[in-house]
Amino acid sequence: MKTKNKFTIGIAIVAVIVVGFVWLRWGPDTWNVQITGVTGDGRNVQYRIETVHAGSADTLIFRNEDTGFMPPYLKFDSARVQSIANRITRECPKTEVAIHGYGFRIPWLNMFPNAVSIHAPKHCLTAPSGESTAQAARK
C-alpha cells in the first residue's frame, strides 16, 4: 500500500512539473509592437497580423484564429481582433500597441504565435468622426 501511494504522489509531481513547463513555455505572453499590415479572409486564408517589434526592425507575424476550448483561451472573436488590427494599420501605423497571445515563432514548422487581444490607445480604436466623412462626401 505504501509503495502505491509513493508511486501516485510521484506521478502527480511529474504531471504538475510537465503542466507548469508547458504553461510557462507556451502560455500567455505580451508583445509591444507596431502593426504594419493584416492579411487573410478568415476562411480560405488564415488571418495574419504583421508587426514590427517596437523600436527595432525585427518582424513578428501573428496568426489570428479562434481557439474555442483547446487551449482554454475561449477565443471566438478572431474577426473582431482582425478588424481592430486593420483599423490600427490605417489610423495609427507608427503607434506602439500591446498584443496579448500565446505561442512562439518556429519558421521551419510554419508556427506563429496566436493573437488573443490587442490593447491600443483609444484614439487608434475610435472610428473617424462623421464630420470629416460628411465633408469628404460633399467635395
N, CA and C atoms as an extended XYZ file, in Angstrom:
417
Properties=species:S:1:pos:R:3:atomname:S:1:resname:S:1:resid:I:1 pbc="F F F"
N         0.818       -1.193        0.000 N   MET     1
C         0.000        0.000        0.000 CA  MET     1
C         0.864        1.260        0.000 C   MET     1
N         1.944        1.291        0.775 N   LYS     2
C         2.800        2.474        0.832 CA  LYS     2
C         3.486        2.709       -0.511 C   LYS     2
N         3.903        1.678       -1.179 N   THR     3
C         4.571        1.813       -2.469 CA  THR     3
C         3.618        2.417       -3.495 C   THR     3
N         2.351        2.000       -3.453 N   LYS     4
C         1.359        2.529       -4.384 CA  LYS     4
C         1.129        4.032       -4.136 C   LYS     4
N         1.081        4.453       -2.894 N   ASN     5
C         0.905        5.874       -2.567 CA  ASN     5
C         2.100        6.695       -3.025 C   ASN     5
N         3.312        6.178       -2.830 N   LYS     6
C         4.517        6.884       -3.269 CA  LYS     6
C         4.534        7.019       -4.790 C   LYS     6
N         4.125        5.949       -5.463 N   PHE     7
C         4.077        5.972       -6.927 CA  PHE     7
C         3.062        7.011       -7.412 C   PHE     7
N         1.897        7.054       -6.805 N   THR     8
C         0.859        8.020       -7.169 CA  THR     8
C         1.329        9.447       -6.919 C   THR     8
N         1.959        9.681       -5.794 N   ILE     9
C         2.477       11.018       -5.484 CA  ILE     9
C         3.572       11.400       -6.477 C   ILE     9
N         4.424       10.464       -6.831 N   GLY    10
C         5.486       10.718       -7.807 CA  GLY    10
C         4.922       11.079       -9.173 C   GLY    10
N         3.909       10.359       -9.613 N   ILE    11
C         3.264       10.657      -10.899 CA  ILE    11
C         2.606       12.036      -10.852 C   ILE    11
N         1.959       12.369       -9.752 N   ALA    12
C         1.311       13.682       -9.615 CA  ALA    12
C         2.340       14.801       -9.678 C   ALA    12
N         3.480       14.618       -9.025 N   ILE    13
C         4.530       15.642       -9.042 CA  ILE    13
C         5.077       15.827      -10.451 C   ILE    13
N         5.322       14.732      -11.153 N   VAL    14
C         5.815       14.816      -12.529 CA  VAL    14
C         4.779       15.507      -13.413 C   VAL    14
N         3.502       15.185      -13.228 N   ALA    15
C         2.442       15.813      -14.023 CA  ALA    15
C         2.386       17.316      -13.769 C   ALA    15
N         2.509       17.737      -12.528 N   VAL    16
C         2.489       19.161      -12.202 CA  VAL    16
C         3.685       19.870      -12.831 C   VAL    16
N         4.840       19.251      -12.802 N   ILE    17
C         6.044       19.841      -13.403 CA  ILE    17
C         5.871       19.975      -14.915 C   ILE    17
N         5.345       18.955      -15.560 N   VAL    18
C         5.142       18.993      -17.013 CA  VAL    18
C         4.128       20.067      -17.377 C   VAL    18
N         2.999       20.118      -16.673 N   VAL    19
C         1.986       21.132      -16.951 CA  VAL    19
C         2.560       22.527      -16.702 C   VAL    19
N         3.321       22.714      -15.642 N   GLY    20
C         3.949       24.002      -15.363 CA  GLY    20
C         4.905       24.416      -16.464 C   GLY    20
N         5.724       23.486      -16.946 N   PHE    21
C         6.656       23.787      -18.025 CA  PHE    21
C         5.908       24.163      -19.295 C   PHE    21
N         4.891       23.394      -19.647 N   VAL    22
C         4.113       23.684      -20.848 CA  VAL    22
C         3.455       25.055      -20.731 C   VAL    22
N         2.882       25.369      -19.562 N   TRP    23
C         2.233       26.663      -19.374 CA  TRP    23
C         3.230       27.804      -19.504 C   TRP    23
N         4.405       27.676      -18.897 N   LEU    24
C         5.405       28.738      -18.967 CA  LEU    24
C         5.974       28.885      -20.371 C   LEU    24
N         6.147       27.774      -21.066 N   ARG    25
C         6.757       27.814      -22.394 CA  ARG    25
C         5.790       28.297      -23.458 C   ARG    25
N         4.576       27.786      -23.438 N   TRP    26
C         3.613       28.110      -24.480 CA  TRP    26
C         2.426       28.895      -23.960 C   TRP    26
N         2.497       29.353      -22.739 N   GLY    27
C         1.391       30.089      -22.132 CA  GLY    27
C         1.304       31.515      -22.631 C   GLY    27
N         0.488       32.319      -22.000 N   PRO    28
C         0.238       33.679      -22.468 CA  PRO    28
C         1.475       34.574      -22.382 C   PRO    28
N         1.516       35.540      -23.292 N   ASP    29
C         2.627       36.483      -23.342 CA  ASP    29
C         2.101       37.799      -23.912 C   ASP    29
N         2.892       38.851      -23.794 N   THR    30
C         2.531       40.152      -24.351 CA  THR    30
C         3.720       40.674      -25.152 C   THR    30
N         3.421       41.180      -26.353 N   TRP    31
C         4.455       41.758      -27.206 CA  TRP    31
C         4.102       43.209      -27.469 C   TRP    31
N         5.078       44.114      -27.337 N   ASN    32
C         4.898       45.523      -27.686 CA  ASN    32
C         5.411       45.714      -29.100 C   ASN    32
N         4.489       45.992      -30.013 N   VAL    33
C         4.810       46.032      -31.435 CA  VAL    33
C         4.092       47.188      -32.118 C   VAL    33
N         4.485       47.427      -33.359 N   GLN    34
C         3.765       48.328      -34.246 CA  GLN    34
C         3.151       47.455      -35.332 C   GLN    34
N         1.865       47.573      -35.556 N   ILE    35
C         1.197       46.753      -36.574 CA  ILE    35
C         1.426       47.390      -37.931 C   ILE    35
N         1.961       46.608      -38.872 N   THR    36
C         2.282       47.126      -40.195 CA  THR    36
C         1.328       46.642      -41.272 C   THR    36
N         0.568       45.595      -41.005 N   GLY    37
C        -0.360       45.110      -42.015 CA  GLY    37
C        -1.165       43.925      -41.525 C   GLY    37
N        -2.208       43.610      -42.272 N   VAL    38
C        -3.051       42.455      -41.973 CA  VAL    38
C        -3.341       41.714      -43.277 C   VAL    38
N        -3.496       40.419      -43.186 N   THR    39
C        -3.829       39.613      -44.358 CA  THR    39
C        -4.827       38.539      -43.958 C   THR    39
N        -5.400       37.920      -44.961 N   GLY    40
C        -6.292       36.794      -44.732 CA  GLY    40
C        -7.754       37.172      -44.738 C   GLY    40
N        -8.582       36.168      -45.008 N   ASP    41
C       -10.020       36.383      -45.014 CA  ASP    41
C       -10.718       35.567      -43.933 C   ASP    41
N        -9.959       34.801      -43.168 N   GLY    42
C       -10.524       34.037      -42.064 CA  GLY    42
C       -11.173       32.729      -42.470 C   GLY    42
N       -11.350       32.509      -43.743 N   ARG    43
C       -11.963       31.255      -44.205 CA  ARG    43
C       -10.963       30.456      -45.033 C   ARG    43
N       -10.670       30.955      -46.233 N   ASN    44
C        -9.738       30.249      -47.106 CA  ASN    44
C        -8.286       30.529      -46.731 C   ASN    44
N        -8.026       31.731      -46.258 N   VAL    45
C        -6.679       32.139      -45.866 CA  VAL    45
C        -6.727       32.582      -44.413 C   VAL    45
N        -5.869       31.999      -43.592 N   GLN    46
C        -5.841       32.308      -42.161 CA  GLN    46
C        -5.542       33.788      -41.930 C   GLN    46
N        -6.241       34.381      -40.961 N   TYR    47
C        -5.935       35.759      -40.576 CA  TYR    47
C        -4.490       35.837      -40.085 C   TYR    47
N        -3.773       36.879      -40.517 N   ARG    48
C        -2.418       37.150      -40.036 CA  ARG    48
C        -2.315       38.623      -39.693 C   ARG    48
N        -1.533       38.930      -38.670 N   ILE    49
C        -1.250       40.313      -38.275 CA  ILE    49
C         0.258       40.488      -38.380 C   ILE    49
N         0.689       41.384      -39.258 N   GLU    50
C         2.107       41.629      -39.484 CA  GLU    50
C         2.547       42.782      -38.587 C   GLU    50
N         3.652       42.578      -37.869 N   THR    51
C         4.111       43.598      -36.921 CA  THR    51
C         5.624       43.764      -36.991 C   THR    51
N         6.072       44.830      -36.348 N   VAL    52
C         7.493       45.097      -36.133 CA  VAL    52
C         7.657       45.344      -34.644 C   VAL    52
N         8.654       44.722      -34.019 N   HIS    53
C         8.914       44.982      -32.599 CA  HIS    53
C         9.168       46.464      -32.408 C   HIS    53
N         8.558       47.044      -31.392 N   ALA    54
C         8.682       48.479      -31.142 CA  ALA    54
C        10.146       48.861      -30.978 C   ALA    54
N        10.561       49.874      -31.715 N   GLY    55
C        11.920       50.390      -31.604 CA  GLY    55
C        12.975       49.563      -32.319 C   GLY    55
N        12.560       48.648      -33.192 N   SER    56
C        13.546       47.835      -33.914 CA  SER    56
C        13.013       47.518      -35.306 C   SER    56
N        13.789       46.759      -36.048 N   ALA    57
C        13.373       46.331      -37.380 CA  ALA    57
C        13.009       44.851      -37.399 C   ALA    57
N        12.953       44.225      -36.220 N   ASP    58
C        12.631       42.795      -36.132 CA  ASP    58
C        11.141       42.579      -36.340 C   ASP    58
N        10.799       41.756      -37.310 N   THR    59
C         9.394       41.498      -37.604 CA  THR    59
C         8.879       40.315      -36.801 C   THR    59
N         7.581       40.312      -36.591 N   LEU    60
C         6.901       39.198      -35.934 CA  LEU    60
C         5.503       39.116      -36.528 C   LEU    60
N         5.149       37.958      -37.008 N   ILE    61
C         3.832       37.754      -37.599 CA  ILE    61
C         3.016       36.901      -36.638 C   ILE    61
N         1.779       37.316      -36.414 N   PHE    62
C         0.855       36.583      -35.550 CA  PHE    62
C        -0.203       35.925      -36.408 C   PHE    62
N        -0.594       34.734      -36.049 N   ARG    63
C        -1.811       34.174      -36.627 CA  ARG    63
C        -2.941       34.684      -35.751 C   ARG    63
N        -4.130       34.676      -36.288 N   ASN    64
C        -5.277       35.171      -35.545 CA  ASN    64
C        -6.427       34.221      -35.840 C   ASN    64
N        -6.571       33.219      -35.006 N   GLU    65
C        -7.637       32.252      -35.239 CA  GLU    65
C        -8.362       31.937      -33.938 C   GLU    65
N        -9.612       31.542      -34.069 N   ASP    66
C       -10.394       31.162      -32.903 CA  ASP    66
C        -9.823       29.873      -32.324 C   ASP    66
N        -9.780       29.803      -30.996 N   THR    67
C        -9.240       28.603      -30.353 CA  THR    67
C       -10.316       27.763      -29.703 C   THR    67
N       -11.455       28.347      -29.445 N   GLY    68
C       -12.507       27.581      -28.787 CA  GLY    68
C       -12.088       27.182      -27.392 C   GLY    68
N       -12.195       25.899      -27.113 N   PHE    69
C       -11.933       25.412      -25.763 CA  PHE    69
C       -10.537       24.812      -25.593 C   PHE    69
N        -9.809       24.542      -26.680 N   MET    70
C        -8.469       23.964      -26.562 CA  MET    70
C        -7.499       24.765      -27.396 C   MET    70
N        -6.465       25.373      -26.878 N   PRO    71
C        -6.204       25.567      -25.467 CA  PRO    71
C        -7.288       26.453      -24.862 C   PRO    71
N        -7.407       26.454      -23.575 N   PRO    72
C        -8.578       27.085      -22.950 CA  PRO    72
C        -8.539       28.621      -22.905 C   PRO    72
N        -8.362       29.261      -24.052 N   TYR    73
C        -8.395       30.722      -24.098 CA  TYR    73
C        -9.791       31.237      -24.419 C   TYR    73
N       -10.673       30.342      -24.825 N   LEU    74
C       -12.064       30.684      -25.130 CA  LEU    74
C       -12.146       31.872      -26.083 C   LEU    74
N       -11.341       31.837      -27.132 N   LYS    75
C       -11.319       32.923      -28.112 CA  LYS    75
C       -12.246       32.563      -29.268 C   LYS    75
N       -13.282       33.369      -29.454 N   PHE    76
C       -14.237       33.158      -30.526 CA  PHE    76
C       -14.414       34.421      -31.364 C   PHE    76
N       -13.465       35.364      -31.281 N   ASP    77
C       -13.652       36.666      -31.928 CA  ASP    77
C       -12.478       37.073      -32.818 C   ASP    77
N       -11.965       36.151      -33.607 N   SER    78
C       -10.815       36.486      -34.442 CA  SER    78
C       -11.151       37.573      -35.464 C   SER    78
N       -12.381       37.618      -35.951 N   ALA    79
C       -12.760       38.668      -36.907 CA  ALA    79
C       -12.712       40.047      -36.242 C   ALA    79
N       -13.132       40.145      -34.969 N   ARG    80
C       -13.085       41.415      -34.259 CA  ARG    80
C       -11.640       41.858      -34.030 C   ARG    80
N       -10.782       40.924      -33.631 N   VAL    81
C        -9.365       41.248      -33.416 CA  VAL    81
C        -8.731       41.685      -34.735 C   VAL    81
N        -9.093       41.022      -35.830 N   GLN    82
C        -8.562       41.390      -37.141 CA  GLN    82
C        -9.033       42.786      -37.543 C   GLN    82
N       -10.281       43.111      -37.234 N   SER    83
C       -10.810       44.439      -37.528 CA  SER    83
C       -10.064       45.514      -36.746 C   SER    83
N        -9.771       45.248      -35.489 N   ILE    84
C        -9.011       46.198      -34.672 CA  ILE    84
C        -7.611       46.390      -35.256 C   ILE    84
N        -6.961       45.295      -35.628 N   ALA    85
C        -5.621       45.389      -36.216 CA  ALA    85
C        -5.649       46.174      -37.520 C   ALA    85
N        -6.668       45.950      -38.327 N   ASN    86
C        -6.805       46.670      -39.592 CA  ASN    86
C        -7.008       48.168      -39.343 C   ASN    86
N        -7.832       48.516      -38.369 N   ARG    87
C        -8.063       49.923      -38.038 CA  ARG    87
C        -6.778       50.577      -37.551 C   ARG    87
N        -6.004       49.870      -36.751 N   ILE    88
C        -4.742       50.426      -36.239 CA  ILE    88
C        -3.759       50.664      -37.381 C   ILE    88
N        -3.707       49.768      -38.371 N   THR    89
C        -2.787       49.977      -39.500 CA  THR    89
C        -3.165       51.214      -40.296 C   THR    89
N        -4.454       51.530      -40.369 N   ARG    90
C        -4.887       52.718      -41.106 CA  ARG    90
C        -4.753       53.994      -40.294 C   ARG    90
N        -5.174       53.957      -39.024 N   GLU    91
C        -5.254       55.168      -38.208 CA  GLU    91
C        -3.958       55.498      -37.464 C   GLU    91
N        -3.230       54.493      -37.013 N   CYS    92
C        -2.045       54.710      -36.160 CA  CYS    92
C        -0.917       53.742      -36.519 C   CYS    92
N        -0.399       53.791      -37.744 N   PRO    93
C         0.605       52.790      -38.127 CA  PRO    93
C         1.922       52.864      -37.350 C   PRO    93
N         2.234       54.011      -36.769 N   LYS    94
C         3.502       54.149      -36.046 CA  LYS    94
C         3.337       54.077      -34.529 C   LYS    94
N         2.131       53.764      -34.071 N   THR    95
C         1.855       53.713      -32.643 CA  THR    95
C         2.149       52.325      -32.089 C   THR    95
N         2.787       52.304      -30.927 N   GLU    96
C         3.094       51.029      -30.262 CA  GLU    96
C         1.827       50.497      -29.596 C   GLU    96
N         1.535       49.218      -29.825 N   VAL    97
C         0.387       48.562      -29.205 CA  VAL    97
C         0.876       47.297      -28.503 C   VAL    97
N         0.054       46.785      -27.612 N   ALA    98
C         0.372       45.534      -26.927 CA  ALA    98
C        -0.532       44.436      -27.473 C   ALA    98
N         0.085       43.394      -27.988 N   ILE    99
C        -0.672       42.236      -28.454 CA  ILE    99
C        -0.492       41.130      -27.432 C   ILE    99
N        -1.613       40.647      -26.916 N   HIS   100
C        -1.603       39.542      -25.962 CA  HIS   100
C        -1.898       38.263      -26.736 C   HIS   100
N        -1.147       37.222      -26.427 N   GLY   101
C        -1.345       35.964      -27.125 CA  GLY   101
C        -0.559       34.854      -26.468 C   GLY   101
N        -0.395       33.789      -27.215 N   TYR   102
C         0.361       32.645      -26.714 CA  TYR   102
C         1.071       31.986      -27.885 C   TYR   102
N         2.096       31.221      -27.557 N   GLY   103
C         2.854       30.518      -28.580 CA  GLY   103
C         4.136       31.232      -28.911 C   GLY   103
N         4.829       30.705      -29.895 N   PHE   104
C         6.075       31.314      -30.321 CA  PHE   104
C         6.296       31.005      -31.783 C   PHE   104
N         7.297       31.628      -32.379 N   ARG   105
C         7.564       31.513      -33.804 CA  ARG   105
C         8.602       30.440      -34.055 C   ARG   105
N         8.241       29.463      -34.877 N   ILE   106
C         9.187       28.458      -35.367 CA  ILE   106
C         9.055       28.456      -36.892 C   ILE   106
N         9.968       29.151      -37.597 N   PRO   107
C         9.821       29.296      -39.050 CA  PRO   107
C         9.757       27.976      -39.821 C   PRO   107
N        10.598       27.017      -39.501 N   TRP   108
C        10.638       25.783      -40.286 CA  TRP   108
C         9.425       24.889      -40.045 C   TRP   108
N         8.649       25.157      -38.996 N   LEU   109
C         7.388       24.443      -38.770 CA  LEU   109
C         6.184       25.299      -39.175 C   LEU   109
N         6.465       26.514      -39.688 N   ASN   110
C         5.415       27.455      -40.078 CA  ASN   110
C         4.476       27.746      -38.909 C   ASN   110
N         5.045       27.920      -37.711 N   MET   111
C         4.271       28.221      -36.500 CA  MET   111
C         4.384       29.699      -36.163 C   MET   111
N         3.259       30.289      -35.792 N   PHE   112
C         3.194       31.684      -35.396 CA  PHE   112
C         2.486       31.774      -34.054 C   PHE   112
N         2.820       32.768      -33.220 N   PRO   113
C         2.021       32.966      -32.007 CA  PRO   113
C         0.608       33.406      -32.398 C   PRO   113
N        -0.369       33.018      -31.595 N   ASN   114
C        -1.762       33.376      -31.863 CA  ASN   114
C        -2.132       34.616      -31.049 C   ASN   114
N        -2.602       35.648      -31.729 N   ALA   115
C        -3.031       36.878      -31.060 CA  ALA   115
C        -4.398       36.654      -30.436 C   ALA   115
N        -4.517       36.975      -29.140 N   VAL   116
C        -5.790       36.823      -28.442 CA  VAL   116
C        -6.493       38.168      -28.328 C   VAL   116
N        -5.734       39.234      -28.053 N   SER   117
C        -6.327       40.571      -27.951 CA  SER   117
C        -5.270       41.622      -28.258 C   SER   117
N        -5.749       42.824      -28.571 N   ILE   118
C        -4.868       43.947      -28.879 CA  ILE   118
C        -5.274       45.114      -27.995 C   ILE   118
N        -4.303       45.696      -27.307 N   HIS   119
C        -4.544       46.882      -26.487 CA  HIS   119
C        -3.809       48.049      -27.118 C   HIS   119
N        -4.576       49.058      -27.520 N   ALA   120
C        -4.020       50.222      -28.200 CA  ALA   120
C        -4.605       51.488      -27.590 C   ALA   120
N        -3.970       52.638      -27.842 N   PRO   121
C        -4.544       53.899      -27.358 CA  PRO   121
C        -5.952       54.104      -27.920 C   PRO   121
N        -6.793       54.758      -27.157 N   LYS   122
C        -8.199       54.938      -27.528 CA  LYS   122
C        -8.365       55.643      -28.876 C   LYS   122
N        -7.499       56.636      -29.168 N   HIS   123
C        -7.645       57.362      -30.429 CA  HIS   123
C        -7.397       56.476      -31.651 C   HIS   123
N        -6.713       55.357      -31.463 N   CYS   124
C        -6.482       54.429      -32.569 CA  CYS   124
C        -7.676       53.504      -32.790 C   CYS   124
N        -8.503       53.345      -31.775 N   LEU   125
C        -9.608       52.397      -31.845 CA  LEU   125
C       -10.936       53.038      -32.218 C   LEU   125
N       -11.053       54.367      -32.037 N   THR   126
C       -12.316       55.018      -32.344 CA  THR   126
C       -12.443       55.238      -33.845 C   THR   126
N       -13.670       55.173      -34.311 N   ALA   127
C       -13.930       55.383      -35.734 CA  ALA   127
C       -13.699       56.839      -36.083 C   ALA   127
N       -13.327       57.118      -37.318 N   PRO   128
C       -13.193       58.521      -37.725 CA  PRO   128
C       -14.525       59.237      -37.520 C   PRO   128
N       -14.455       60.501      -37.201 N   SER   129
C       -15.685       61.251      -36.921 CA  SER   129
C       -16.542       61.365      -38.167 C   SER   129
N       -17.845       61.429      -37.952 N   GLY   130
C       -18.787       61.568      -39.056 CA  GLY   130
C       -18.647       62.901      -39.767 C   GLY   130
N       -18.127       63.915      -39.069 N   GLU   131
C       -17.969       65.235      -39.651 CA  GLU   131
C       -17.005       65.220      -40.822 C   GLU   131
N       -15.852       64.577      -40.659 N   SER   132
C       -14.874       64.545      -41.750 CA  SER   132
C       -15.385       63.700      -42.909 C   SER   132
N       -16.164       62.650      -42.631 N   THR   133
C       -16.735       61.818      -43.681 CA  THR   133
C       -17.769       62.619      -44.471 C   THR   133
N       -18.587       63.398      -43.780 N   ALA   134
C       -19.593       64.215      -44.442 CA  ALA   134
C       -18.932       65.285      -45.323 C   ALA   134
N       -17.856       65.894      -44.827 N   GLN   135
C       -17.165       66.909      -45.617 CA  GLN   135
C       -16.549       66.293      -46.857 C   GLN   135
N       -16.004       65.104      -46.739 N   ALA   136
C       -15.398       64.441      -47.890 CA  ALA   136
C       -16.462       64.081      -48.929 C   ALA   136
N       -17.660       63.735      -48.479 N   ALA   137
C       -18.743       63.361      -49.390 CA  ALA   137
C       -19.235       64.570      -50.178 C   ALA   137
N       -19.195       65.765      -49.565 N   ARG   138
C       -19.666       66.976      -50.240 CA  ARG   138
C       -18.718       67.424      -51.341 C   ARG   138
N       -17.455       67.097      -51.244 N   LYS   139
C       -16.458       67.570      -52.216 CA  LYS   139
C       -16.499       66.825      -53.493 C   LYS   139
